[in-house]
């Protein structure tokens, strides 16, 4: 069959001979290339299988050689009967004493020959050894006895050994490549690859590869993802595999079940049949089959086509051409009118064609009215018409009458031009210095004329003697806050808002007979005679409250409406010392604090020595140290010391010698008195706490405070007395 002629008749009609030749060569090249690639892949698959078998042989030899040695050693070590369990080890006995060596005996005579022994029992041999399902070694003896030795290999090796145990007595497998031996024996063979199959018959195993040289025993075809389906496979002897379906575009097909050509070819022959399709599918290009497509053939014969839907999809027109649009448009053009472009109708053509013709023999030009004259007129053959203007330099043209032009005299430089009226020439007039310049400046800016109703701008100077209507609130700048409001409305409230540093509220006060409502006078300074007016009615004093804190600590809260507070603080007084056997010093008091004010504590008196030291005061308007305690005498006839005193407390008195306890202190922050003894020295008195006084105007909302505790009394046969605790007195003024 002439395949080339058949392809030309059925598929390549409408092409030139050169295009047909290029298309046929492209088809042949594509088929030959496909054959070469398929043969190459078949050879690669066979080589992969052979290399895999050779590697399996090497791996198996190394993996199972150790197993065979272990099995041989284990089988050899097995004796008749099962090994019993080992008994428990007995206790080690004591070592006996070493005996003396005996004397050497005389050489005895040779004994009589012994009797023949009884024939021994037949031995037992190993007839079979195998690896059980769990990797245990199972041995079968010749007397029928079966012994399970226990696990000797892993489960995986046990499965592989099972394969060896099912082989023939040769105990090995030979591997051949195309009939040539590549191994004399292996223990395991694994066949890998979708195109490799194996069948067994007795001791022989045949490996089948689906492609390559040699004998193919089974052929199967799968369409995969190409869109094709197969039937009739696998073929193990002879048969036919039938392809069906539609080859996908991604795999070189058309993706269309109808309307495309089908070319059937095997791997070794040429094209044997061509379908009866009327168009040729593209080669090596997944563009499908199209109608009205633009087909392109390159230098190698590769056929490509336009994308789906190629060809004319829409037609438009540019005026005056009009298109109805779409793939099959109607193209038209309107007739031309005075406002529409288009074609020339026969009627208009006849009118245009019927127009007459002639020759121009003379052209003339004239001008009346002055200033402009004409030369070169008339022109009968060829020439140039020239217009000439004449006037006064520096002047301006004007109408001297309704139809006549004239020129004025020269106008002065930088002067204003004034019209002369009907029939008269314009002239200039003199101006003052800067007038012309000012005319060129926008009104409202520096250097411009001031017009009625226009903006004055910002003049460099001026006199406002006759100016009126200046608004204070918006026309005057630089005033303080509230001053403009006060100038507009001069009330007492507006004056108070405009000034700073004032005190009090209410109306403006003048010095003659003012009326004052609840004035607060903090102090009066008078260098001469102060004359008070005669008071009538009830005179009220400022309201005051007092709070006294005698123990503990906390937060003082200033009462609402309080204008000032006066604080007086006293620290805790020290205790007086005891006397006699076991006498002890008095204890120190505690410090009293109010915010930053501190009235320090007095210390306790000592035994037969100085009294306690009075505490100090700090940060007050008045700071007073507390009184020191009296001295305790050292002799039996010495009096005990008295306690120190404060402005708010009296210390314990002096105790005469003779064995008396100290006397107690009174008030706040006073020191306790010391005790006396009839047989020994007396105790000193405790020191008083310090004193602080402070006036705070405009007090804060809260203050922290703490009251100093009293110092303890000293112990002894006769005891001293304790000091008194501190105090805080707050006087609140409203």
C-alpha positions in Angstrom: 0.0 0.0 0.0 1.3 3.4 -0.9 0.9 5.2 2.5 2.2 8.5 1.2 -0.4 8.6 -1.6 -3.2 7.6 0.8 -2.3 10.3 3.3 -2.1 12.9 0.6 -5.5 11.9 -0.8 -7.3 11.7 2.6 -5.5 14.2 4.8 -3.4 16.7 2.9 -5.8 17.9 0.3 -5.7 21.6 -0.3 -1.9 21.9 0.5 0.8 22.7 -2.0 3.1 19.9 -3.0 5.9 21.4 -0.9 3.6 21.6 2.2 2.5 18.0 1.6 6.2 16.8 1.4 7.1 18.6 4.6 4.0 17.2 6.4 4.8 13.6 5.4 8.4 14.0 6.4 7.3 15.3 9.8 5.0 12.3 10.3 7.7 9.8 9.4 10.2 11.5 11.7 7.8 11.5 14.6 7.1 7.8 14.2 10.8 6.9 13.9 11.6 9.0 17.0 8.8 7.2 19.0 10.2 3.8 18.0 13.8 4.8 19.0 12.6 6.1 22.4 10.6 2.9 23.1 13.4 0.6 22.2 15.8 2.6 24.4 13.4 2.4 27.4 13.0 -1.4 26.9 16.7 -1.9 27.0 17.0 0.3 30.1 14.3 -1.8 31.9 16.0 -5.1 31.1 19.4 -3.7 32.3 17.8 -2.5 35.6 16.3 -6.0 36.2 19.7 -7.7 35.6 21.6 -5.3 37.8 19.0 -5.8 40.6 19.4 -9.6 40.4 23.1 -9.3 40.6 22.9 -7.1 43.6 20.4 -9.5 45.3 22.9 -12.3 44.8 25.7 -10.4 46.5 23.5 -9.3 49.3 22.1 -12.7 49.9 25.5 -14.4 49.9 26.8 -12.0 52.6 23.5 -12.1 54.7 23.0 -15.8 54.9 26.6 -17.1 55.2 26.6 -16.2 58.9 23.3 -17.9 59.4 24.4 -21.2 57.9 27.5 -21.3 60.2 25.4 -20.6 63.3 23.0 -23.4 62.3 25.8 -25.9 61.8 27.3 -25.1 65.2 23.9 -25.4 66.9 23.0 -28.7 65.3 26.4 -30.3 66.1 26.2 -29.3 69.8 22.8 -31.1 70.2 23.0 -34.5 72.2 20.5 -37.2 72.6 17.7 -36.3 75.0 16.7 -32.9 76.3 19.0 -31.0 78.5 17.8 -30.8 82.0 17.6 -27.6 84.0 20.7 -26.7 86.0 20.4 -27.3 89.7 21.2 -24.8 92.3 24.8 -24.4 93.3 25.6 -26.0 96.7 27.5 -24.1 99.4 31.2 -24.2 99.1 32.8 -26.5 101.8 35.8 -25.5 103.9 39.2 -26.4 102.5 40.7 -29.5 104.2 44.2 -29.7 105.5 46.8 -30.9 103.0 47.9 -34.5 103.7 51.4 -35.8 103.5 52.6 -37.4 100.3 52.6 -41.3 100.6 55.5 -43.5 99.8 55.9 -44.8 96.2 54.4 -48.3 95.8 56.1 -51.2 94.1 55.3 -51.9 90.5 52.4 -54.3 90.2 52.1 -57.2 87.9 50.2 -57.0 84.6 46.5 -57.7 85.0 44.5 -60.3 83.1 42.9 -59.4 79.8 39.3 -58.0 80.3 36.2 -59.5 78.8 34.7 -58.2 75.6 32.2 -55.5 76.2 28.5 -55.6 75.4 27.5 -54.2 72.0 26.4 -50.6 72.3 23.0 -49.2 71.4 22.6 -47.8 67.9 23.3 -44.1 67.8 20.7 -41.5 66.9 21.4 -39.1 64.0 19.8 -35.8 62.8 17.5 -36.5 59.8 16.0 -33.0 59.4 16.4 -29.4 60.7 14.1 -26.5 60.0 13.3 -23.0 61.2 9.7 -22.8 62.6 7.3 -19.9 62.0 8.6 -18.0 65.0 12.3 -18.4 64.2 12.8 -21.5 66.4 15.1 -24.3 65.3 13.2 -27.6 65.1 15.4 -30.8 64.7 14.1 -34.2 63.7 16.1 -37.3 64.9 16.4 -40.7 63.2 14.4 -42.3 66.0 11.4 -40.0 65.2 11.9 -37.7 68.1 11.4 -34.0 67.4 13.3 -31.3 69.4 12.4 -27.6 69.5 15.7 -25.9 70.3 14.2 -22.3 70.6 14.5 -19.1 68.6 17.9 -18.8 66.8 17.1 -16.2 64.1 14.7 -13.3 63.5 11.3 -13.8 62.0 12.5 -12.2 58.7 15.4 -14.6 58.4 13.2 -17.5 59.3 10.9 -16.8 56.3 13.9 -16.6 54.0 15.3 -19.9 55.3 12.0 -21.5 54.6 12.4 -20.7 51.0 15.8 -22.5 51.0 14.4 -25.5 52.7 11.8 -26.0 49.9 14.5 -26.2 47.2 15.8 -29.4 45.7 18.6 -31.4 47.1 21.0 -29.2 45.3 20.4 -26.5 48.0 21.2 -23.6 45.6 19.6 -21.6 42.9 21.5 -20.7 39.6 20.9 -17.3 38.0 21.2 -16.9 34.2 21.1 -13.8 32.0 19.9 -14.7 28.6 21.1 -18.3 29.1 24.5 -17.3 30.5 25.1 -18.1 34.1 25.8 -15.1 36.3 25.6 -17.0 39.7 25.9 -20.6 40.8 23.7 -20.3 43.8 21.7 -17.8 45.9 19.3 -18.1 48.8 16.7 -15.6 47.9 15.5 -13.7 44.8 13.2 -10.7 44.8 11.7 -9.6 41.4 11.1 -5.8 41.3 9.3 -3.8 38.6 5.8 -3.5 37.2 7.0 -5.0 33.9 8.8 -8.1 35.4 6.9 -11.3 36.3 8.2 -14.8 37.4 6.7 -18.3 37.1 8.0 -21.5 38.9 7.9 -25.1 37.8 9.6 -27.4 40.2 13.1 -26.2 40.8 13.0 -23.9 37.8 11.9 -20.2 37.9 11.3 -18.2 34.7 11.5 -14.4 34.8 9.5 -12.6 32.2 10.2 -9.0 31.1 7.5 -7.3 29.1 9.9 -5.8 26.5 13.3 -6.2 25.1 15.0 -8.8 23.0 14.2 -12.4 23.7 11.0 -14.3 24.0 8.0 -12.4 25.2 5.7 -14.8 27.1 3.1 -12.2 28.2 2.1 -8.8 26.8 -0.3 -6.4 28.4 -1.3 -2.8 27.5 -2.7 -0.1 29.8 -4.1 3.2 28.6 -2.9 5.0 31.8 -3.8 8.7 31.8 -3.8 9.0 28.0 -7.6 8.6 27.7 -7.3 5.2 25.8 -8.7 1.9 27.0 -7.5 -1.6 26.1 -9.1 -5.1 25.8 -7.7 -8.6 24.9 -4.7 -8.5 27.3 -2.6 -9.9 28.7 -1.5 -12.1 25.7 0.6 -15.1 26.8 0.7 -16.9 23.4 -1.1 -15.2 20.6 -3.9 -12.7 20.4 -5.0 -9.1 19.7 -5.0 -6.1 22.0 -7.7 -3.6 21.0 -7.4 0.1 21.8 -10.5 2.2 22.3 -11.3 5.7 23.6 -10.0 9.1 22.7 -6.4 10.1 23.1 -6.0 13.2 25.3 -4.6 16.4 23.9 -1.8 16.4 26.5 -0.6 13.1 25.1 -0.5 14.2 21.4 -4.2 13.4 20.6 -7.1 15.6 19.7 -9.2 15.0 22.7 -12.2 14.6 20.3 -13.9 11.2 19.7 -15.0 12.2 16.1 -13.8 14.4 13.3 -10.1 13.6 13.5 -7.8 11.3 11.6 -6.4 8.1 13.1 -3.0 6.7 12.1 -2.3 3.1 13.3 1.4 2.1 13.2 3.4 -0.6 15.0 6.9 -0.3 16.3 8.7 -1.7 13.3 6.6 -1.0 10.2 5.3 2.0 8.4 1.7 3.5 8.5 -0.6 0.6 7.5 -3.9 2.3 7.6 -5.4 5.7 7.7 -8.9 6.5 8.9 -11.4 8.2 6.6 -11.2 11.6 8.4 -11.1 14.6 6.2 -8.6 16.7 8.3 -5.1 15.9 9.6 -4.5 16.3 13.3 -1.5 18.4 14.3 1.8 16.6 15.1 3.8 17.2 18.3 1.5 20.1 19.3 -1.4 19.8 21.7 -3.7 22.2 20.0 -6.4 19.8 18.7 -8.4 20.0 15.5 -10.0 23.2 14.3 -12.1 24.6 11.5 -10.9 27.8 9.8 -7.6 27.5 11.8 -4.3 29.2 10.7 -1.9 26.2 10.1 1.8 26.8 10.3 4.6 24.3 9.2 8.1 25.1 10.5 11.4 24.1 8.8 11.3 20.6 10.5 7.8 19.9 9.3 6.2 20.6 12.7 2.5 21.5 12.1 0.9 24.0 14.6 -2.5 25.5 14.5 -4.2 28.5 16.1 -6.0 28.1 19.5 -9.6 26.8 19.7 -12.0 29.1 18.1 -9.4 30.5 15.6 -10.5 32.4 12.5 -12.8 35.5 12.2 -14.6 36.2 15.4 -15.7 39.8 14.9 -15.5 42.5 12.3 -15.7 46.2 12.9 -15.6 49.2 10.6 -14.1 52.7 10.7 -16.2 55.6 9.5 -17.4 55.9 6.9 -17.4 52.0 6.8 -20.1 50.5 9.0 -20.1 46.8 10.2 -22.9 45.0 11.9 -20.3 42.9 13.9 -20.0 39.2 14.5 -18.4 36.4 12.5 -20.5 37.1 9.4 -21.0 40.9 9.4 -22.8 43.1 7.0 -20.4 45.8 5.7 -22.0 49.1 4.4 -21.2 52.8 3.8 -23.7 55.7 3.9 -24.1 58.3 1.2 -22.2 61.5 1.8 -24.1 64.6 3.0 -23.1 68.0 4.3 -22.6 66.5 7.8 -21.9 62.8 7.1 -18.9 61.2 5.4 -19.7 58.5 2.8 -19.7 57.6 -0.8 -20.6 60.0 -3.6 -24.0 59.3 -5.1 -24.5 59.3 -8.9 -26.7 62.4 -8.6 -24.0 64.3 -6.7 -21.4 63.1 -9.1 -23.3 64.4 -12.1 -23.7 67.7 -10.3 -20.0 67.9 -9.5 -19.0 66.8 -13.0 -21.3 69.4 -14.7 -19.6 72.4 -13.1 -18.1 74.8 -15.7 -14.4 75.9 -16.2 -12.6 79.1 -17.2 -9.4 81.4 -16.9 -8.7 84.3 -14.4 -7.3 87.3 -16.5 -6.8 90.0 -13.8 -6.6 90.4 -10.0 -6.7 93.9 -8.3 -6.4 95.2 -4.6 -7.4 98.7 -3.2 -7.6 100.3 0.3 -9.4 103.5 1.3 -9.3 105.3 4.7 -5.7 106.4 5.0 -2.6 105.0 6.7 -2.4 102.0 4.3 -1.4 102.2 0.5 -1.5 99.4 -2.2 1.2 98.7 -4.8 1.5 96.1 -7.7 -2.3 96.2 -8.6 -3.7 95.0 -10.9 -2.0 91.6 -11.7 -2.8 90.4 -15.2 -0.3 87.6 -15.6 1.8 87.1 -12.4 3.1 89.4 -9.6 2.7 90.4 -5.9 0.2 92.7 -4.2 2.0 94.8 -1.5 0.4 96.8 1.4 2.4 99.7 3.0 1.5 101.4 6.4 2.6 105.0 7.1 2.2 107.0 10.4 3.9 109.1 13.1 6.6 107.2 15.2 5.5 107.1 18.8 1.9 107.9 17.9 -1.2 105.8 17.9 -3.7 105.3 15.0 -7.2 106.6 15.6 -10.4 107.3 13.6 -10.5 110.9 12.6 -13.9 110.3 11.1 -16.3 107.3 10.9 -14.4 106.0 7.8 -10.9 107.6 7.9 -7.8 106.5 9.8 -5.2 109.0 11.1 -2.1 108.9 13.4 -1.7 111.0 16.5 1.5 112.9 17.5 4.2 111.2 19.4 3.0 110.3 23.0 5.3 111.1 26.0 7.0 108.1 27.6 5.5 106.7 30.9 2.5 109.1 30.7 -1.2 108.5 30.9 -3.0 108.7 27.5 -6.2 110.8 27.4 -8.7 110.5 24.6 -9.3 113.6 22.5 -13.0 113.0 21.7 -14.7 112.6 18.3 -12.4 113.5 15.4 -9.6 114.5 17.8 -6.2 112.8 18.4 -5.5 111.3 21.8 -2.7 113.0 23.9 -0.7 112.3 27.1 -0.9 114.0 30.5 1.8 114.4 33.2 1.6 112.3 36.5 3.1 112.5 40.0 6.0 110.5 41.2 5.2 106.8 41.6 1.7 107.1 40.2 2.4 104.9 37.1 4.2 102.4 39.3 1.3 102.3 41.8 -1.2 101.6 38.9 0.6 98.3 38.3 0.2 97.0 41.9 -2.8 95.0 43.1 -5.0 96.9 45.6 -4.6 95.8 49.2 -0.9 95.2 48.8 2.1 97.5 49.5 2.5 100.4 47.0 -1.1 100.2 45.6 -3.8 102.8 45.4 -6.4 102.8 48.2 -9.9 102.6 46.7 -13.2 103.3 48.5 -14.3 100.0 50.0 -11.0 98.3 49.3 -8.4 96.9 51.7 -6.0 99.4 53.3 -3.3 96.8 53.7 -0.4 97.5 56.1 0.8 101.0 55.8 4.3 101.9 57.2 2.8 104.8 59.2 -0.4 106.7 59.6 -2.4 109.1 61.8 -5.8 107.9 63.0 -7.0 111.2 64.5 -10.2 111.2 62.5 -10.5 107.3 62.2 -13.6 105.9 63.8 -15.2 102.4 64.3 -12.1 100.5 65.5 -13.4 97.3 67.2 -11.5 96.6 70.4 -12.0 92.8 70.4 -10.7 92.3 66.9 -9.0 95.6 65.9 -6.4 95.8 68.7 -3.6 93.2 69.2 -1.1 92.5 72.0 -3.6 92.8 74.9 -3.5 90.4 77.8 -6.1 87.7 78.5 -9.4 89.2 79.3 -8.3 92.9 78.8 -10.3 93.3 75.6 -13.4 91.9 77.4 -12.9 94.3 80.3 -12.5 97.3 77.9 -15.7 96.4 76.2 -17.5 95.7 79.5 -15.6 97.2 82.5 -17.2 95.2 85.3 -15.6 94.0 88.5 -15.8 90.4 87.4 -14.1 91.2 84.0 -11.4 93.2 85.8 -10.7 90.2 88.1 -10.4 87.9 85.1 -8.0 90.3 83.4 -5.6 90.8 86.3 -3.3 88.2 87.9 -2.1 87.7 91.5 -5.3 88.9 93.0 -6.8 87.6 96.3 -10.4 87.3 97.3 -13.5 87.6 95.2 -16.4 90.0 94.7 -16.6 93.7 93.7 -13.8 96.2 93.2 -13.0 98.0 96.5 -12.0 101.7 96.8 -10.5 103.3 99.9 -13.4 105.5 100.9 -16.1 103.8 103.0 -15.9 100.3 101.2 -18.4 97.6 102.2 -16.5 94.3 102.9 -18.2 90.9 103.2 -16.4 88.4 105.6 -12.9 89.6 105.0 -10.0 87.4 106.2 -7.0 89.4 107.5 -4.0 87.2 108.0 -1.8 89.9 109.6 -1.8 93.6 110.3 1.4 95.6 110.2 1.2 99.1 111.8 4.2 101.2 112.4 2.1 103.9 114.1 -1.1 104.1 116.0 -3.8 101.7 114.8 -7.3 103.1 115.3 -10.1 100.6 115.2 -13.5 101.7 114.3 -16.3 101.5 116.8 -17.8 98.0 116.5 -21.5 97.5 116.9 -23.4 94.2 116.9 -21.7 90.8 117.2 -18.0 90.4 116.3 -17.4 86.8 114.9 -14.0 85.0 115.1 -12.8 82.5 112.6 -14.0 79.0 113.2 -11.5 76.5 114.6 -11.5 72.8 115.4 -8.9 70.7 117.2 -7.9 67.0 116.8 -5.6 65.3 119.3 -3.7 62.0 118.5 -2.2 60.2 121.5 -1.3 56.7 120.2 -0.7 54.6 117.1 -0.1 55.8 113.5 -2.2 56.5 110.4 -3.3 59.1 107.9 -4.6 62.6 108.9 -7.3 63.9 106.5 -7.7 67.7 106.2 -11.4 68.7 106.8 -13.3 70.2 104.0 -13.1 74.0 103.9 -10.0 74.1 106.2 -7.8 77.0 105.3 -4.8 76.4 107.6 -3.6 73.9 110.2 -1.3 74.4 113.2 0.5 71.2 114.4 2.2 70.7 117.8 4.1 67.4 118.3 5.9 65.9 121.3 8.1 62.8 121.3 7.8 59.9 123.8 9.7 60.4 127.1 12.3 58.0 128.4 11.8 55.8 131.5 13.6 56.3 134.8 16.3 53.8 136.0 15.8 51.3 138.8 18.0 50.9 142.0 19.4 48.1 144.2 20.3 44.6 143.3 19.6 43.8 139.6 19.0 47.5 138.8 18.4 48.3 135.1 18.4 51.4 133.0 15.1 53.0 131.8 13.9 52.4 128.2 14.0 55.0 125.5 10.7 56.5 124.2 9.6 56.6 120.5 9.8 59.5 118.0 6.6 61.3 117.0 6.2 62.3 113.3 3.7 64.3 111.2 4.6 64.4 107.5 8.2 65.8 107.6 8.0 67.1 111.2 9.9 65.0 113.8 9.8 65.3 117.6 12.5 62.8 118.6 12.3 60.5 121.7 14.0 61.0 125.1 16.4 58.3 126.2 16.1 56.3 129.4 18.0 57.1 132.6 21.1 55.1 133.6 21.9 53.3 136.9 23.9 55.4 139.3 24.7 57.8 136.5 23.4 60.5 134.2 19.7 60.9 133.4 18.4 60.4 129.9 18.9 63.0 127.1 15.9 65.0 125.9 14.8 64.5 122.2 15.2 67.2 119.5 12.7 68.7 117.1 13.2 69.2 113.4 11.5 70.9 110.4 9.1 73.0 112.5 8.6 76.7 112.8 9.5 76.1 116.5 11.8 73.3 117.4 12.5 72.7 121.2 14.7 70.0 122.8 13.1 68.0 125.6 14.5 68.3 129.1 17.2 65.9 130.3 16.7 63.5 133.2 18.2 64.1 136.6 21.5 62.4 137.7 21.3 59.2 139.8 23.7 59.3 142.7 26.2 56.6 143.3 26.2 56.5 147.1 23.8 55.0 149.6 22.9 58.5 150.6 22.4 60.0 147.1 18.9 61.0 145.8 17.5 59.6 142.5 17.2 61.8 139.5 13.9 63.4 138.3 12.5 63.0 134.8 12.8 65.6 132.1 9.8 67.9 131.2 8.2 69.2 127.9 5.9 72.2 127.1 3.1 69.7 127.3 4.3 67.4 130.1 5.9 67.3 133.6 8.6 64.8 134.4 8.8 62.5 137.5 10.1 64.3 140.6 13.3 63.7 142.6 13.2 60.7 145.0 15.3 61.0 148.2 17.7 58.2 149.2 16.4 55.6 151.5 14.7 53.1 149.1 11.9 54.6 147.1 10.4 53.9 143.7 10.6 56.6 141.1 7.6 59.0 140.8 5.5 59.0 137.7 5.6 61.6 134.9 2.5 63.7 133.9 1.2 65.0 130.6 2.8 64.1 127.2 6.5 63.2 126.4 7.8 63.6 130.0 10.6 61.5 131.4 10.0 59.0 134.3 11.7 59.5 137.6 14.6 57.3 138.8 14.4 55.0 142.0 16.6 55.2 145.1 18.2 52.5 147.2 19.1 52.4 150.9 22.2 50.3 150.4 23.5 51.5 147.0 23.3 54.2 144.3 20.1 55.7 142.8 18.8 55.7 139.2 18.8 58.6 136.8 15.6 60.1 135.4 14.4 59.6 131.8 14.9 62.4 129.2 11.8 64.2 127.8 10.7 64.0 124.1 11.4 66.8 121.7 8.8 69.5 120.8 7.9 70.8 117.2 5.3 73.4 116.2 4.3 74.3 112.6 1.7 76.4 110.9 0.7 75.1 107.4 -1.4 77.4 105.2 -3.3 75.9 102.3 -2.8 72.4 103.7 -2.7 69.2 101.6 -5.5 66.7 101.6 -3.8 64.1 103.7 -0.7 63.6 105.9 0.9 60.5 107.5 1.6 60.5 111.2 2.9 58.3 114.1 2.9 58.8 117.9 6.0 58.0 119.9 5.6 55.4 122.6 6.6 55.9 126.2 10.0 54.5 127.5 9.8 51.6 129.9 10.7 51.8 133.6 14.1 50.4 134.8 14.0 47.2 137.0 15.6 46.7 140.5 14.8 46.3 144.1 13.2 49.6 143.7 11.9 50.4 140.2 11.9 53.5 138.2 8.8 54.9 136.5 8.0 54.8 132.8 7.9 58.0 130.7 4.8 59.2 129.0 3.9 58.8 125.3 4.1 61.5 122.7 1.1 63.5 121.3 0.1 65.4 118.2 -2.4 68.4 118.5 -3.8 69.8 115.2 -5.7 73.1 115.3 -7.8 73.6 112.1 -8.8 77.1 110.9 -11.6 77.8 108.4 
